[in-house]
Amino acid sequence: MTNAERVTSDEAPGHVWLEIVRRPTKETFAAAFATDVVLDTSISSQAIVGPTAIWHFFEASRTMYDTIRFTHETSVGSRTCLEWDGKFQARDIAGTTVIAFDANGAIKNIQLFHRPYEQVIAYSTELGRRLKGKIDPSIFPGTVT
């Protein structure tokens, strides 16, 4: 989602972000990001760095929700904030995704926050299990390594 790709008022919240997250290859996904992009999230104990690691993260996580929908989107300057809600393992889950862009319009940072706490732990544990061999599972609390 470069600055030029930002959503207009008649598009659904999160439309452009979902297009990026659903890109089928690491190469097409990476085209939207700075090479040193960082994902900070409430479901891991440390940042996930680089387009390839972040692609693995979203390849696994996007299939974990029973449902997910973006409810609000706000863009100001170099930041876009997305609010979302959904279901994970048949229980409510919600959160916020904050996307920051560099001067060239590439995504340089993603902050991803989940709630409530019980779902943070359950989601983290399952994601760590799914990412074993791709991202160090020890950064996901509750994951047995």
C-alpha positions in Angstrom: 0.0 0.0 0.0 2.0 3.0 -1.2 0.8 6.5 -0.6 -0.6 6.5 -4.2 -2.6 3.3 -3.4 -4.3 4.6 -0.3 -8.0 3.9 -0.1 -10.6 6.4 -1.2 -13.8 7.1 0.8 -16.0 4.8 -1.3 -13.7 1.7 -0.9 -14.1 -0.6 2.0 -11.8 -0.2 5.0 -8.7 -2.3 4.6 -9.3 -3.0 0.9 -5.7 -2.1 -0.3 -4.1 -3.8 2.7 -6.0 -7.0 2.1 -4.8 -7.0 -1.5 -1.2 -6.8 -0.4 -1.6 -9.5 2.3 -3.2 -11.8 -0.2 -0.5 -11.5 -2.8 0.4 -15.1 -3.8 4.2 -14.9 -3.9 7.0 -13.5 -1.7 8.2 -11.4 -4.6 4.8 -9.7 -5.3 4.3 -9.2 -1.5 7.8 -7.8 -1.0 7.2 -5.1 -3.7 5.0 -3.1 -1.2 7.7 -3.1 1.5 11.0 -1.5 2.4 13.8 -4.1 2.6 14.2 -3.5 6.3 10.5 -3.5 7.1 9.6 -4.3 10.7 6.4 -6.0 12.1 5.8 -5.3 15.8 2.9 -7.3 17.2 1.2 -8.0 20.5 1.3 -11.8 19.7 5.1 -12.1 19.6 7.9 -11.3 22.0 10.1 -9.7 19.5 9.8 -7.9 16.1 9.6 -9.8 12.8 12.0 -8.2 10.3 12.1 -8.3 6.5 9.6 -8.9 3.8 10.1 -12.7 3.6 9.6 -13.3 7.3 6.5 -11.0 7.3 5.1 -12.8 4.2 5.4 -16.1 6.1 3.7 -14.4 9.1 0.7 -13.2 7.0 0.5 -16.4 4.9 -0.1 -18.3 8.2 -2.1 -15.8 10.0 -4.6 -14.8 7.3 -5.9 -18.4 7.2 -6.4 -18.6 11.0 -9.4 -16.3 11.3 -12.9 -17.8 11.1 -14.0 -14.3 10.0 -12.3 -10.9 9.9 -13.5 -7.5 8.7 -12.0 -4.1 8.7 -14.3 -1.6 10.4 -12.5 1.7 10.1 -9.6 3.2 8.2 -7.8 6.5 8.8 -4.8 7.8 6.9 -2.9 10.9 7.9 0.5 11.7 6.5 2.8 8.7 6.4 0.4 6.5 8.5 -2.7 4.4 8.0 -4.6 3.0 10.9 -7.0 0.0 10.4 -9.4 -1.2 13.0 -10.8 -4.7 12.7 -12.8 -7.5 14.3 -13.5 -11.1 13.7 -13.5 -14.6 15.1 -10.7 -17.0 15.9 -11.5 -20.5 17.2 -15.2 -19.3 17.3 -14.4 -16.6 19.8 -14.3 -12.8 19.4 -11.0 -11.2 18.5 -10.3 -7.6 17.5 -7.4 -5.2 17.0 -5.7 -2.4 15.2 -3.1 -2.4 12.4 -1.0 0.7 12.0 1.1 0.9 8.8 3.9 3.5 8.4 5.4 4.4 5.0 8.9 5.7 4.1 9.5 8.7 1.9 9.2 6.5 -1.2 5.8 5.2 -0.2 7.0 1.7 0.8 5.7 0.1 4.0 8.5 0.5 6.6 6.7 -0.6 9.8 3.6 -2.5 10.8 2.2 -2.4 14.3 -0.4 -5.2 14.8 -2.3 -5.4 18.1 -4.8 -8.1 19.0 -7.3 -8.2 21.9 -8.6 -9.6 24.3 -5.7 -11.0 26.2 -6.9 -14.6 26.2 -7.2 -14.5 22.4 -3.7 -12.9 22.2 -2.2 -16.0 23.9 -4.4 -18.5 21.9 -3.6 -16.8 18.6 0.1 -16.5 19.4 0.4 -20.2 20.4 -1.4 -21.4 17.2 0.6 -19.0 14.9 3.9 -20.2 16.5 2.9 -23.8 15.7 2.1 -23.0 12.1 5.3 -21.0 11.6 7.7 -23.6 12.9 10.6 -23.9 10.5 9.9 -20.5 9.0 10.1 -18.1 11.9 11.6 -19.0 15.3 8.5 -20.3 17.2 10.0 -19.3 20.6 9.0 -15.7 19.9 5.4 -16.7 20.2 4.4 -17.1 23.9 2.9 -20.5 24.6 4.5 -22.3 21.7 6.4 -25.4 22.6 9.7 -25.4 20.7 
